[in-house]
Amino acid sequence: MKHTRPIDASASCGGDTGASRLELGRRPPLPAESATLTGAVGREERLLGSAFGRRLVLLAVCALGVSSIVTQFVLMRELLGAFAGNELVLGIVLGNWLLLTGVGAHLGRTASRLRRPLGVLVLAHVLVAVLPIASVWVLRVARNVVFVRGAMVGIPETVASCFVLLLPYCLLAGFLLTLACRVLARGRGPESIGRVYFLDSIGDALGGLAFTFVLVHLFGHFRILYFPAAINLLFALVLAVLLRSKALLAVAVTVAAGLLAAATAWNLDGLSTRLQYAGQNVVYRGNSPYGDLVVTASAGQYNFIENGVPLFSTHNIGEVEQTVHYAMAQRPRARDVLLISGGVSGTAREILKYGVQRVDYVELDPLIIEVGRRYVPDALADERITVTRTDGRLFVKQTDRCYDVVIADLPDPSTSQLNRFYTVQFFTQARRVLKKGGVLSLAVGHYENYVSEELARLIAVTHRTLKEVFPNVVLIPGGRIYFLASDGELTLDIAGRIEHAGVATQLVTRDYLEATLTPDRLADVERAVSPRAAVNKDFSPVLYYYHLLHWMSRFRFRFGVLEGLLLAFLVLYLVRIRPVPMAIFTTGFAASTLVVVLMLAVQILCGSVYHKLGLIVTAFMAGLAIGSLIMNRVLGRCGRRELMRLEFAVAAFAGGLPLALIGLSALPGGPWSGAAAEAGVALLALILAVLVGMEFPLAGKESFEAVTLTAARIYTADYVGACLGALLVSTFLLPVIGVVWVCALTAALNCVSGALLRFTARG
C-alpha cells in the first residue's frame, strides 16, 4: 500500500504511537515544501514496499555488522596500545563499547518520529564509514597531547578516554540497529527485530572471519578500516540513487572520493605513527594477528613495542644477562636449552656462551622473528639456534625432547594469555620436558630494594605454585624477581659457577652479584613467601588478578563523576527493568561471561594460536545467526513459556560448562587431541550462541509494544548485560573465584530470570 503522509508511514511500521505527535509544536509546511516532502516520503515508501528495497536494507544491516566487528577489533588493539595493554584495559574498552552501543539502541526509540528514515539511514552509513578511521587518527595523535608522553595513564582517565573516543561510533551503531527494525517493520510487528538481529550476526561473523584470516595479515589498521568503509559507502550510494536525492548522493560521493584519495595518495598509518612517536626514530610499524608491532631505533639499539607494551630492547645487556646466567649458572654443562620468547633481544645468543649443543627458541608472533632478523640479524644467526613459531605452552605440551634448562623470558602475567605460563599446570608440563635435575627459570615484577604489599602477593603466589611441582625453589632479587625451580640442587654462588665455566659477562659479574645478593635483599623477598598463598591455576588465574592490583597500585584511584554516573545508570536501569528484557539482560551477561571462559579454555587446551581464537569467535557469531534464524521461522508458535525454557537452558549450559571443559582437558594425548579439544570448544561456543540467538527474536515478540520501542528496549538489555559481564568477569570474578563459581553465578542469574518469567506469566 502506498503511503504519502508521514503519520501513515509510521503507523504502518508497527503502530509506534510517537509518530502521531510528530507535528506538534511545528509550523505548518508551505504548499511547495509539503509537496517536496510528500514526494520524498513516497519514494521511500515505494522502495520499502518492494522486495528489492527490503533486501537492500537487510544487506545494509549486514554491512553494519561487518563494520562493527572490524572496528571493534581495530579500536581495541589501538586502545590497548595507548593504555598499557593489560586485561583491565581490555575490560574497560569492551565494557564501554557494549554500554554505549546499548545506549545508542535506546536512543533509537526516536526513530519512530523520523519522516524520512531511509534518508537518515543513508547518512548514518556514511558516518559509519568515516568514524572508525577518524577515531584511530584522533587516538594516535591526541594520546600524547592529552597525557604526558611515555607516562602510564590511570584508571579513571582510561575509562573517560575510552568513553569519549568510542561514543560517536557506538551510539550511531546502536541507533542504526533500532532504526533498521523500524524501517523494515511495515506492519510485520516484531518480526523485523529478529531479522535485523540475524543479519547483524551474519555481518559480525563475516567481518570476524575477514579480519582474522585475511585483513590483519596483509594491512595496517587504516587500510583494514577502508574495507568496511567501502562496503557501507556502497550501500549509502545505492540507496541515495534509488531515493533520487541529490543532497544525499552528493554527501556520499564526496565522502567516498575523500576516502579514495586518502587510501591512494596518503599513508595515514605512516603520518599518524610519526605524530604518535614524535621525537623517536620509528623504523618499522606492522600488524600481525597478535598485535600492533612498532620498532624504534636509538644509538644502534632497537626497541620492540607490541600493543603499546615494550617487549624488549636489543643491547640491553643487563636484562639479557640476568635472564640467561642466573639459570645457566645452575647447569653450566647444559647441552639442550628451551627458550620461550625473548630470543631476538639477544638471550638466545647469550646462551651459546655455555657451549650448548642446541637452543630451541619458541616465539608466538612470527612478525617478531621476521622483523628481528631484519634489524638484528646476528641474534639468531647461529645454526645451533632452532626457531619454532608457535605458542610456547603448546610446544611444551607436544614436544618429545627433554632439556637441561627451560627459560621463560616472558612479560609479567598481565593477561590471561600470559598467566598460562605461571600456573601449576604449565609448571607440571615444564617438569615433564626437563631432564633429571633440570632447571626452570622465570621472573615476575620489578624489584627496587622494596617489596610492596602488591609485589609480595605476586612473589607469594608464584613461589607457592612452583612448590606444588618442584621441591627446590630459589628467589633472586635482580631487576626483576627471578625464580629458579628444580628437582635437583640450586645455588646462589652464581659468580663462582660463571667463573668456573669461563663465561665472559659484562654486568652479571662477581661485584654486581655481591651487591645484588646481599643478605638483606634476599631476606626482603623471602619474607614475601607464604605457605598460605593461593595456587595459580589455569581455570583460577589468581596471579593475573594480583598483577592487576600491583599495576593499579601505581595510581591514585578516584571514583569520579563519570564512574558515578555509569553506576547510577546501571542501578536505575536494573530497578526499572521488566521480566522479558531482564531475560535478555541475563542472557547477554551469560554470553559475554561464558565466551570469556571459552576463550580462556581454548588457549589452555589448544595453545594461544590466534586462528583458534578467531574460530571460536566465528563459531559464536554463526551460532547467533543460526539461533535467530530458527526462532524467526517458528516465532508464531512460541511464547513466554519457550522464553522461560531458553533461560533455564542457558542456565543448564552454564552449570555444565566446567564439567565439559574438564572432560576436554582429560582427553588422552596424541596428534588428534588438540584438534578434538579445539572442535569441542568451538561446538560449545556454537551451542551457547544458538540458545542466545533464539532468545532475542522471541523476547521481541513477547515484550512487543511498538517496533522502535521494543527493539530499543531489548537491544539495550542485551548490550548492558554483556557490558557488565565484560567488565566484571574478565577483570575480577574469573581470577578471584575461578571458572566453576563464575559459571555457577551465571547459571543462578539465568535461573532467577527464568523463575521471574514463570512467576509473571502466572500472575
Order of alpha helices (4+ residues) and beta strands (2+ residues): alpha-alpha-alpha-alpha-alpha-alpha-alpha-alpha-alpha-alpha-beta-beta-beta-beta-alpha-beta-alpha-beta-alpha-beta-alpha-beta-alpha-alpha-beta-alpha-beta-beta-alpha-alpha-alpha-alpha-alpha-alpha-alpha-alpha-alpha-alpha-alpha
